[in-house]
């Protein structure tokens, strides 16, 4: 575990950095659980759209 807390690198529309703790401080992508869940939701929706377009 790192000596200091590594925070999420996501910025709001106003340029404010998220203050949540990064899920994996050693990863290349440093995001908190909230933003990780949002990213997973967006990826899932994109796959669903792609699947619907393929079946049309």
Biopython code that builds the backbone (N, CA, C, O; Angstrom):
import numpy as np
from Bio.PDB.StructureBuilder import StructureBuilder

atoms = [
    (1, "UNK", "N", (0.844, -1.180, 0.000)),
    (1, "UNK", "CA", (0.000, 0.000, 0.000)),
    (1, "UNK", "C", (0.888, 1.241, 0.000)),
    (1, "UNK", "O", (1.881, 1.295, 0.725)),
    (2, "UNK", "N", (0.531, 2.244, -0.817)),
    (2, "UNK", "CA", (1.361, 3.445, -0.880)),
    (2, "UNK", "C", (1.311, 4.244, 0.427)),
    (2, "UNK", "O", (0.373, 4.122, 1.215)),
    (3, "UNK", "N", (2.336, 5.054, 0.629)),
    (3, "UNK", "CA", (2.402, 5.882, 1.829)),
    (3, "UNK", "C", (1.359, 6.992, 1.819)),
    (3, "UNK", "O", (0.931, 7.465, 2.872)),
    (4, "UNK", "N", (0.958, 7.399, 0.632)),
    (4, "UNK", "CA", (-0.049, 8.454, 0.537)),
    (4, "UNK", "C", (-1.209, 7.964, -0.328)),
    (4, "UNK", "O", (-1.060, 7.020, -1.104)),
    (5, "UNK", "N", (-2.339, 8.599, -0.190)),
    (5, "UNK", "CA", (-3.519, 8.220, -0.962)),
    (5, "UNK", "C", (-3.410, 8.802, -2.363)),
    (5, "UNK", "O", (-3.149, 9.993, -2.536)),
    (6, "UNK", "N", (-3.612, 7.952, -3.356)),
    (6, "UNK", "CA", (-3.627, 8.366, -4.759)),
    (6, "UNK", "C", (-5.084, 8.628, -5.126)),
    (6, "UNK", "O", (-5.937, 7.757, -4.955)),
    (7, "UNK", "N", (-5.364, 9.818, -5.628)),
    (7, "UNK", "CA", (-6.745, 10.168, -5.934)),
    (7, "UNK", "C", (-7.088, 9.926, -7.402)),
    (7, "UNK", "O", (-6.214, 9.785, -8.258)),
    (8, "UNK", "N", (-8.371, 9.885, -7.651)),
    (8, "UNK", "CA", (-8.945, 9.702, -8.984)),
    (8, "UNK", "C", (-8.484, 10.835, -9.901)),
    (8, "UNK", "O", (-8.342, 11.972, -9.451)),
    (9, "UNK", "N", (-8.250, 10.539, -11.173)),
    (9, "UNK", "CA", (-7.766, 11.543, -12.122)),
    (9, "UNK", "C", (-8.872, 12.144, -12.987)),
    (9, "UNK", "O", (-8.591, 12.933, -13.889)),
    (10, "UNK", "N", (-10.128, 11.778, -12.719)),
    (10, "UNK", "CA", (-11.245, 12.275, -13.522)),
    (10, "UNK", "C", (-11.520, 13.735, -13.170)),
    (10, "UNK", "O", (-11.537, 14.116, -12.000)),
    (11, "UNK", "N", (-11.734, 14.543, -14.212)),
    (11, "UNK", "CA", (-12.053, 15.956, -14.029)),
    (11, "UNK", "C", (-13.521, 16.194, -14.342)),
    (11, "UNK", "O", (-14.084, 15.573, -15.245)),
    (12, "UNK", "N", (-14.131, 17.089, -13.595)),
    (12, "UNK", "CA", (-15.520, 17.475, -13.875)),
    (12, "UNK", "C", (-15.547, 18.415, -15.071)),
    (12, "UNK", "O", (-14.501, 18.819, -15.577)),
    (13, "UNK", "N", (-16.726, 18.754, -15.510)),
    (13, "UNK", "CA", (-16.874, 19.690, -16.616)),
    (13, "UNK", "C", (-16.280, 21.055, -16.304)),
    (13, "UNK", "O", (-15.909, 21.797, -17.214)),
    (14, "UNK", "N", (-16.191, 21.384, -15.037)),
    (14, "UNK", "CA", (-15.608, 22.665, -14.612)),
    (14, "UNK", "C", (-14.110, 22.574, -14.346)),
    (14, "UNK", "O", (-13.484, 23.558, -13.951)),
    (15, "UNK", "N", (-13.542, 21.401, -14.563)),
    (15, "UNK", "CA", (-12.107, 21.232, -14.380)),
    (15, "UNK", "C", (-11.680, 20.860, -12.976)),
    (15, "UNK", "O", (-10.488, 20.881, -12.669)),
    (16, "UNK", "N", (-12.640, 20.516, -12.105)),
    (16, "UNK", "CA", (-12.310, 20.099, -10.744)),
    (16, "UNK", "C", (-11.982, 18.615, -10.726)),
    (16, "UNK", "O", (-12.715, 17.805, -11.295)),
    (17, "UNK", "N", (-10.890, 18.260, -10.078)),
    (17, "UNK", "CA", (-10.493, 16.852, -9.999)),
    (17, "UNK", "C", (-11.293, 16.137, -8.929)),
    (17, "UNK", "O", (-11.529, 16.684, -7.851)),
    (18, "UNK", "N", (-11.713, 14.903, -9.228)),
    (18, "UNK", "CA", (-12.409, 14.055, -8.269)),
    (18, "UNK", "C", (-11.486, 13.799, -7.075)),
    (18, "UNK", "O", (-10.275, 13.649, -7.239)),
    (19, "UNK", "N", (-12.064, 13.751, -5.884)),
    (19, "UNK", "CA", (-11.261, 13.528, -4.682)),
    (19, "UNK", "C", (-11.339, 12.091, -4.180)),
    (19, "UNK", "O", (-10.802, 11.775, -3.119)),
    (20, "UNK", "N", (-12.010, 11.210, -4.941)),
    (20, "UNK", "CA", (-12.119, 9.810, -4.540)),
    (20, "UNK", "C", (-10.779, 9.096, -4.629)),
    (20, "UNK", "O", (-9.911, 9.462, -5.422)),
    (21, "UNK", "N", (-10.629, 8.078, -3.805)),
    (21, "UNK", "CA", (-9.392, 7.290, -3.806)),
    (21, "UNK", "C", (-9.375, 6.345, -5.002)),
    (21, "UNK", "O", (-10.376, 5.695, -5.303)),
    (22, "UNK", "N", (-8.240, 6.274, -5.678)),
    (22, "UNK", "CA", (-8.088, 5.402, -6.837)),
    (22, "UNK", "C", (-8.257, 3.943, -6.432)),
    (22, "UNK", "O", (-7.748, 3.520, -5.393)),
    (23, "UNK", "N", (-8.967, 3.179, -7.246)),
    (23, "UNK", "CA", (-9.190, 1.759, -6.976)),
    (23, "UNK", "C", (-7.858, 1.016, -6.939)),
    (23, "UNK", "O", (-7.609, 0.223, -6.031)),
    (24, "UNK", "N", (-7.001, 1.274, -7.932)),
    (24, "UNK", "CA", (-5.680, 0.650, -8.003)),
    (24, "UNK", "C", (-4.641, 1.759, -8.189)),
    (24, "UNK", "O", (-4.451, 2.242, -9.305)),
    (25, "UNK", "N", (-3.977, 2.161, -7.126)),
    (25, "UNK", "CA", (-3.026, 3.268, -7.228)),
    (25, "UNK", "C", (-1.811, 2.970, -8.106)),
    (25, "UNK", "O", (-1.091, 3.893, -8.487)),
    (26, "UNK", "N", (-1.572, 1.711, -8.431)),
    (26, "UNK", "CA", (-0.431, 1.341, -9.270)),
    (26, "UNK", "C", (-0.798, 1.178, -10.745)),
    (26, "UNK", "O", (0.078, 0.939, -11.576)),
    (27, "UNK", "N", (-2.066, 1.304, -11.074)),
    (27, "UNK", "CA", (-2.529, 1.128, -12.449)),
    (27, "UNK", "C", (-2.215, 2.361, -13.294)),
    (27, "UNK", "O", (-1.979, 3.447, -12.765)),
    (28, "UNK", "N", (-2.215, 2.178, -14.608)),
    (28, "UNK", "CA", (-2.034, 3.314, -15.517)),
    (28, "UNK", "C", (-3.234, 4.245, -15.454)),
    (28, "UNK", "O", (-3.082, 5.462, -15.559)),
    (29, "UNK", "N", (-4.422, 3.686, -15.285)),
    (29, "UNK", "CA", (-5.658, 4.447, -15.219)),
    (29, "UNK", "C", (-6.062, 4.564, -13.751)),
    (29, "UNK", "O", (-6.497, 3.584, -13.147)),
    (30, "UNK", "N", (-5.922, 5.744, -13.185)),
    (30, "UNK", "CA", (-6.208, 5.943, -11.770)),
    (30, "UNK", "C", (-7.587, 6.574, -11.613)),
    (30, "UNK", "O", (-7.740, 7.792, -11.706)),
    (31, "UNK", "N", (-8.602, 5.715, -11.370)),
    (31, "UNK", "CA", (-9.957, 6.202, -11.177)),
    (31, "UNK", "C", (-10.569, 5.557, -9.940)),
    (31, "UNK", "O", (-10.177, 4.468, -9.522)),
    (32, "UNK", "N", (-11.541, 6.261, -9.368)),
    (32, "UNK", "CA", (-12.207, 5.775, -8.160)),
    (32, "UNK", "C", (-13.296, 4.767, -8.533)),
    (32, "UNK", "O", (-13.599, 4.578, -9.711)),
    (33, "UNK", "N", (-13.872, 4.132, -7.537)),
    (33, "UNK", "CA", (-14.907, 3.118, -7.761)),
    (33, "UNK", "C", (-16.119, 3.722, -8.460)),
    (33, "UNK", "O", (-16.724, 3.069, -9.310)),
    (34, "UNK", "N", (-16.483, 4.942, -8.122)),
    (34, "UNK", "CA", (-17.644, 5.581, -8.745)),
    (34, "UNK", "C", (-17.426, 5.755, -10.248)),
    (34, "UNK", "O", (-18.304, 5.426, -11.045)),
    (35, "UNK", "N", (-16.277, 6.263, -10.630)),
    (35, "UNK", "CA", (-16.010, 6.487, -12.044)),
    (35, "UNK", "C", (-15.734, 5.183, -12.790)),
    (35, "UNK", "O", (-16.018, 5.086, -13.984)),
    (36, "UNK", "N", (-15.191, 4.193, -12.112)),
    (36, "UNK", "CA", (-15.013, 2.879, -12.715)),
    (36, "UNK", "C", (-16.369, 2.260, -13.047)),
    (36, "UNK", "O", (-16.548, 1.689, -14.122)),
    (37, "UNK", "N", (-17.320, 2.374, -12.123)),
    (37, "UNK", "CA", (-18.668, 1.849, -12.365)),
    (37, "UNK", "C", (-19.338, 2.580, -13.522)),
    (37, "UNK", "O", (-20.014, 1.956, -14.339)),
    (38, "UNK", "N", (-19.159, 3.888, -13.599)),
    (38, "UNK", "CA", (-19.730, 4.662, -14.702)),
    (38, "UNK", "C", (-19.120, 4.226, -16.035)),
    (38, "UNK", "O", (-19.834, 4.091, -17.029)),
    (39, "UNK", "N", (-17.810, 4.008, -16.062)),
    (39, "UNK", "CA", (-17.146, 3.556, -17.289)),
    (39, "UNK", "C", (-17.662, 2.181, -17.702)),
    (39, "UNK", "O", (-17.896, 1.941, -18.886)),
    (40, "UNK", "N", (-17.839, 1.286, -16.751)),
    (40, "UNK", "CA", (-18.366, -0.046, -17.055)),
    (40, "UNK", "C", (-19.777, 0.046, -17.624)),
    (40, "UNK", "O", (-20.114, -0.681, -18.559)),
    (41, "UNK", "N", (-20.606, 0.932, -17.069)),
    (41, "UNK", "CA", (-21.966, 1.108, -17.570)),
    (41, "UNK", "C", (-21.940, 1.617, -19.011)),
    (41, "UNK", "O", (-22.692, 1.128, -19.853)),
    (42, "UNK", "N", (-21.088, 2.587, -19.296)),
    (42, "UNK", "CA", (-20.999, 3.144, -20.646)),
    (42, "UNK", "C", (-20.507, 2.107, -21.656)),
    (42, "UNK", "O", (-21.012, 2.048, -22.777)),
    (43, "UNK", "N", (-19.529, 1.292, -21.269)),
    (43, "UNK", "CA", (-19.025, 0.243, -22.154)),
    (43, "UNK", "C", (-20.121, -0.784, -22.415)),
    (43, "UNK", "O", (-20.307, -1.222, -23.550)),
    (44, "UNK", "N", (-20.844, -1.167, -21.372)),
    (44, "UNK", "CA", (-21.931, -2.130, -21.529)),
    (44, "UNK", "C", (-22.990, -1.602, -22.502)),
    (44, "UNK", "O", (-23.448, -2.333, -23.379)),
    (45, "UNK", "N", (-23.374, -0.344, -22.346)),
    (45, "UNK", "CA", (-24.363, 0.256, -23.245)),
    (45, "UNK", "C", (-23.859, 0.281, -24.687)),
    (45, "UNK", "O", (-24.630, 0.038, -25.616)),
    (46, "UNK", "N", (-22.583, 0.571, -24.879)),
    (46, "UNK", "CA", (-22.010, 0.597, -26.233)),
    (46, "UNK", "C", (-22.050, -0.790, -26.860)),
    (46, "UNK", "O", (-22.371, -0.919, -28.041)),
    (47, "UNK", "N", (-21.733, -1.825, -26.095)),
    (47, "UNK", "CA", (-21.795, -3.193, -26.615)),
    (47, "UNK", "C", (-23.234, -3.579, -26.960)),
    (47, "UNK", "O", (-23.478, -4.246, -27.965)),
    (48, "UNK", "N", (-24.177, -3.160, -26.129)),
    (48, "UNK", "CA", (-25.583, -3.462, -26.414)),
    (48, "UNK", "C", (-26.023, -2.784, -27.705)),
    (48, "UNK", "O", (-26.717, -3.401, -28.513)),
    (49, "UNK", "N", (-25.637, -1.531, -27.916)),
    (49, "UNK", "CA", (-25.988, -0.830, -29.156)),
    (49, "UNK", "C", (-25.369, -1.525, -30.361)),
    (49, "UNK", "O", (-26.027, -1.709, -31.385)),
    (50, "UNK", "N", (-24.105, -1.910, -30.237)),
    (50, "UNK", "CA", (-23.424, -2.593, -31.339)),
    (50, "UNK", "C", (-24.099, -3.924, -31.653)),
    (50, "UNK", "O", (-24.248, -4.284, -32.821)),
    (51, "UNK", "N", (-24.495, -4.634, -30.646)),
    (51, "UNK", "CA", (-25.159, -5.925, -30.838)),
    (51, "UNK", "C", (-26.512, -5.742, -31.537)),
    (51, "UNK", "O", (-26.874, -6.528, -32.412)),
    (52, "UNK", "N", (-27.256, -4.698, -31.143)),
    (52, "UNK", "CA", (-28.548, -4.427, -31.796)),
    (52, "UNK", "C", (-28.348, -4.049, -33.254)),
    (52, "UNK", "O", (-29.136, -4.454, -34.108)),
    (53, "UNK", "N", (-27.302, -3.274, -33.555)),
    (53, "UNK", "CA", (-27.043, -2.858, -34.931)),
    (53, "UNK", "C", (-26.634, -4.055, -35.801)),
    (53, "UNK", "O", (-26.991, -4.113, -36.977)),
    (54, "UNK", "N", (-25.896, -4.998, -35.234)),
    (54, "UNK", "CA", (-25.486, -6.184, -35.991)),
    (54, "UNK", "C", (-26.689, -7.060, -36.328)),
    (54, "UNK", "O", (-26.736, -7.669, -37.397)),
    (55, "UNK", "N", (-27.652, -7.124, -35.426)),
    (55, "UNK", "CA", (-28.804, -8.005, -35.650)),
    (55, "UNK", "C", (-29.854, -7.354, -36.547)),
    (55, "UNK", "O", (-30.796, -8.028, -36.963)),
    (56, "UNK", "N", (-29.723, -6.087, -36.852)),
    (56, "UNK", "CA", (-30.698, -5.397, -37.718)),
    (56, "UNK", "C", (-30.478, -5.666, -39.168)),
    (56, "UNK", "O", (-31.217, -5.156, -40.010)),
]
sb = StructureBuilder()
sb.init_structure("model")
sb.init_model(0)
sb.init_chain("A")
sb.init_seg("    ")
for serial, (resi, resn, name, xyz) in enumerate(atoms, 1):
    if name == "N":
        sb.init_residue(resn, " ", resi, " ")
    sb.init_atom(name, np.array(xyz, "f"), 0.0, 1.0, " ", f" {name:<3s}", serial, name[0])
structure = sb.get_structure()
